[in-house]
Amino acid sequence: MTNVYIGYDAREDAAWRVCVSSLLRHSSTNITIKPLIQKELRDNGFYTRKKDDRASTEFTYTRFMVPFLNQYEGWAIYCDCDFLWLKDVRDLISSLDTKFAVYVVKHDYKPTNKTKMDGKEQSQYPRKNWSSLIIWNCAHPSNAQLSLDTINQASPSYLHRFSWLNDFDIGEISLEWNWLVGWYQEPQDGTPRALHYTEGGPWFDEYKQCEYADLWLKEYELFRNHTF
C-alpha cells in the first residue's frame, strides 16, 4: 500500500478530481489517495501558519506535512493537484533507494511571465517546482527535522529549497514524471509520463487552449462519465 497525498485548493477542485482519476486509472499498484485540505489540517490543530498572501495555493506549505501525516514511516508520494498522470505510478516507485530522504525532478525552471493560474504572482526562487512532486522517504532520519513546529514556522525558502537536507539526501527522477507544460518539449526533452500544468490548465478559462489541453479534457470526460 502506497499513500499518495495530493494538494487540494477549492479553486481547483476539478483539477484535483481529474488528477485522482488519472492516477487511479493508470495505477496497477495498491494506492490510497489522501487530499491535503488546509481547513481540515487547521481544524485538527496540525497546521497553524498565518495566512500568506504570496502563497499561490492552499497547499503551498501543507505538502511538507507528509512525513508527519505518514507517521514518519515508509514511502509516500506527494503531487500538486494540477497533475495529469499518463503512466503507472508503480514505474515511478519500483526502484527506490533508502539512502535518499526525497526524490524530486531537479528542474531548472525560470519562467519569464509575471503571473500564472488565475492571476497569481509568478515567484522566482532556486529549485522552483522541485517540491511539486516529491517521493518521500518518511522514515529517513533527516526528515525527522520536519516537525510541526518547523513546518508552521520555517520560511518559505527553507521549505521549498529543501534546506533541512544535504544535497546528497535528494535523489533525482526523470523530468518525464513532472513534465512542465509549456516548458519542456517533445521529443528533445523526452515523453511525458505525468503532465504538470504549473502555469494553469483547462479548468481556468484563460488556459482552455493550453498545450495538452485535449488530454486533460478527455480525462475530465472519463471522470464525469465514470468510464474507467
ABEGO torsion letter per residue (X at the ends): XBBBBBBBBAAAAAAAAAAAAAAAAABABBBBBBBBBAAAAAAAGABABBBBAABABAAAAAAAAAAAAAGGBEBBBBBBAABBBABBAAAAAABBBAABABBBBBBBBBBABABBEBGBBBBBBBGBGAAABBBBBAABAAAAABBAAAAAABBAAAAAAGAABBAAABBBBBAAABBBBGABBOAAAEBBABBBBAAEBAABAAAAABBGAAAAAAAAAAAAAGAX
